[in-house]
Amino acid sequence: MAGMRYSIFSVQDHYPTRPRSVAQLYDELRAQCRLAEELGYDTFWVAEHHFHEYGVVPNPAVMLSALAMQTSRIRLGSAISILTFHNPLTVAESYAMVDLLSGGRLMLGVGSGYLKHEFEGYAIDGAEKRERFDENLMLVRRLLAGERVTHAGKFHQLNAVALNVRPLQQPTPPLYVAILRSEAAYHVGRQGHNMLSVPYASLNHWSELPPLVGEFTRGRAEAGSPPGDNDIVLTFHCHVGDSDAAVRQAAQAAFELYVETRLYARRQSYDDVMASGLALFGSVETVTDKLLELHAMGVKHVMLLQNFGLLAPAQIHRSMRLFAEQVMPRFRQRLGIAGAA
């Protein structure tokens, strides 16, 4: 019986009027990645953002390369590389290097971007983003696969170009496409891609998750490629504590600070996200219950956003440990998987 994969995700949200500097945030990120490896998490994912403290890692490939030097087993993911803004040659070269430097541990998440100020900063028309993304994704895949590419497109002209470095993972590293709208799940599946999603940003309630998963599964089936245990990755804010009340006390202010700084996003309080169910906040039993529900829906990989809103490193580490040392084995025990550990 298939279990569940658990990963850590960081947006790298920064608060310039608060004491923590960007350099200190980077130090915290490295420490969290090392701990995630020690505790047996599957992948450590980092976001890409530009021109605002919304997120302060503008180049995930650079950060992942640094994390590769401090770890040896945990996989390393971009969530996401914004293909719309970059030359696909540069993207393919950079992430091929990450895969090589990490010993074949790259998980390449890609997306088209959605923040207005980022499109303005790059002087890219948001109305073109779907066409740019589709063309760039096609080129990145072909380049990473070692093809010598000749292409005359709307945005790029390539004349018999091939990378001089190839990723270790063949034909390409695992590739995931991020969606923000639930109706996009079918199209991502229909194209044969894997899917990343942040449900609290696009859904209204936990009950909407099965249709989201179902649409992706329908698309993959029509493409002749039914999803496997690692093809859907859903992201949830997460904090585990001794009780639901203790988690509220620890995480409420941090979650609300985080949401307050999410540009153009729907404003949500801690009470709002608890009412929607689209977070993994609570005691070991509360979080285990929700993971079992996700597993029953067909979700076998969850990405946990544990570092948010200036939570203290000690709080983050404790939650990561409780999840790994108590939630993970409790989930396996209740699912009836032998060797719960």
C-alpha positions, 0 to 999 in steps of 0.5 A, spaced: 500 500 500 502 506 497 504 511 503 505 519 503 511 523 501 512 529 505 516 535 503 518 542 505 516 548 502 518 556 503 516 562 499 522 566 503 517 571 505 521 577 508 519 583 512 524 589 511 521 593 517 522 587 522 529 585 525 531 579 521 535 580 515 535 577 508 542 574 510 539 571 516 533 568 512 538 565 508 541 562 514 535 559 517 533 556 510 539 552 510 538 550 517 531 548 515 533 544 509 539 540 513 534 538 518 529 536 513 534 531 510 535 529 517 528 528 519 527 524 512 523 529 508 522 527 501 524 534 497 525 541 500 522 546 495 523 554 494 519 559 490 522 564 485 519 572 486 522 578 484 522 586 486 518 585 492 519 582 499 513 577 497 519 573 496 526 574 496 529 568 492 529 571 485 533 565 482 531 558 485 537 555 481 542 559 485 539 557 492 538 550 490 545 549 488 547 552 495 543 547 499 546 541 494 552 543 497 550 542 505 545 536 503 546 529 500 540 525 500 534 530 500 531 532 493 531 539 491 525 543 488 523 549 484 516 551 486 516 554 481 521 557 476 517 562 472 519 560 465 515 566 462 520 571 465 527 567 462 530 565 456 529 558 456 536 556 454 538 559 461 533 556 465 535 549 462 542 550 463 541 553 470 537 547 472 541 542 469 547 544 473 543 544 479 541 536 477 549 535 476 551 539 483 546 535 487 547 528 484 541 528 481 536 530 486 532 536 482 525 536 482 523 542 477 517 545 478 515 551 473 509 556 472 507 562 468 507 567 474 501 571 476 504 577 480 503 584 476 509 587 479 513 582 476 510 582 469 511 590 470 518 589 472 520 584 466 516 589 461 512 583 459 505 583 457 501 579 462 496 577 456 502 573 453 504 569 459 500 563 456 503 563 450 510 564 452 510 559 458 508 554 453 513 555 448 518 556 453 516 549 457 517 546 450 524 548 449 526 547 456 524 540 456 527 538 449 534 542 451 534 538 458 533 531 454 539 533 450 536 535 443 539 539 439 534 544 438 532 548 431 526 553 433 522 559 430 517 561 434 513 567 436 518 569 442 525 565 441 529 563 435 534 557 436 539 554 430 541 548 432 543 549 439 544 544 444 546 544 452 553 543 453 551 540 460 546 535 461 542 533 467 544 526 471 536 524 471 534 522 464 531 523 460 529 529 464 529 531 471 521 530 474 517 536 471 511 539 475 507 545 472 503 549 477 496 551 477 492 557 480 485 555 478 482 548 479 480 548 472 487 548 469 488 541 473 485 537 467 489 541 462 495 540 465 493 532 466 491 532 459 498 534 457 501 529 461 504 533 466 505 533 473 501 538 477 503 543 483 497 546 487 496 551 493 489 549 494 488 555 499 490 560 494 485 557 489 479 553 492 474 555 498 473 549 502 477 542 503 471 539 500 473 542 493 479 538 493 476 531 490 474 535 484 481 538 483 484 531 484 479 528 479 480 533 474 487 532 473 486 524 474 481 525 468 486 529 464 492 524 465 487 518 463 485 521 457 493 522 455 494 515 456 498 516 462 494 515 469 497 519 475 502 515 480 504 516 487 508 522 485 504 526 480 500 531 484 503 535 489 499 539 494 501 545 498 499 547 505 501 551 511 502 547 516 504 547 524 504 541 529 503 542 536 501 539 543 494 541 541 489 545 536 489 550 541 497 551 542 498 551 535 493 557 534 497 560 539 503 559 536 501 560 529 495 565 528 499 571 528 504 568 523 499 566 518 495 572 518 502 576 517 504 572 511 497 573 508 497 580 509 503 581 505 500 576 499 499 581 494 493 581 490 491 575 494 484 574 498 485 576 505 484 570 510 484 570 517 487 564 521 479 563 523 478 563 515 483 558 513 481 553 519 473 554 517 475 552 509 480 546 512 485 548 507 491 548 512 494 543 516 494 546 523 493 542 529 495 536 534 498 530 531 492 527 531 488 532 527 494 533 522 494 525 521 486 525 520 487 530 514 493 526 511 488 520 511 483 524 508 488 526 502 490 519 501 483 517 500 482 522 495 488 520 491 493 525 494 500 521 495 505 527 496 504 534 500 508 540 501 508 543 507 509 550 508 512 551 515 516 557 515 511 563 514 510 570 517 516 570 521 515 564 526 521 563 530 526 558 527 525 554 534 518 553 533 519 551 526 524 546 527 519 543 533 513 543 528 518 539 523 520 534 528 513 533 531 511 532 524 516 527 522 517 523 529 509 523 530 505 524 525 509 520 519 509 514 523 502 515 526 499 516 519 503 509 517 500 505 523 493 508 521 493 506 514 496 499 516 503 500 513 508 495 515 514 498 518 511 504 521 518 509 522 
